[in-house]
Amino acid sequence: MAANTPFVFATLGPEGSNHEINVRRYLAFHGLSHARVDCLPNFDLAFEHLLDGRADFVVQACLHPQVGACIGRHHPRCRLVDCFLGPTAPMGVLTHAQREAPRTLGLMPATRVYFDASRWPTQVELPSGPEVARLLLAGDIDSGFTDLSLADQHPGRFRIELDVGAVDIAWLVYGREGVCGGALVASAETPLAQRCFR
């Protein structure tokens, strides 16, 4: 890639997703002010963009249910080339304030580990937190696991059923050329290494 050509990072959209927020934090950390973030509807398309050159990198949350499949399916044409830690937005379950006995719940599959969803007889799996928020706002579901700021943006409309808070997770960066070369790639400059191992 030419030095003056900005990098393109593909990730899971829509805009405002935890994926986009953390990719932008990563770019700011590295001073990549001219890089572009492409928010795509799924990782199949993101890896297609990486393989055909429309994207230079893909960023994926370590908890995304397709991580194993993406690593296996695209090896060796796509490799893990970096990772970083970053928090999600404060997350939890919101319910329409006037719905006393909620029956439908929208959630991303990866978020099931945070709570017991069995009290909702109908569960709708969705690709992102913003999509859960969209269905909540439309009134199509009673409850949803999403960014809790939605309750602040719409005072009185939702009640907080569960507050998980922000979750620190690893974000995986894929590229077309591997960086390991058969060896461990790690840094002695991480906060953990500086605090505990030095």
Helices and strands as residue ranges (DSSP letters): E 8-12, H 18-29, E 36-40, H 43-52, E 57-61, H 67-74, E 79-87, E 91-96, E 104-107, G 109-114, E 122-125, H 129-138, E 143-147, H 149-153, E 158-165, E 168-175, H 191-192, I 193-197
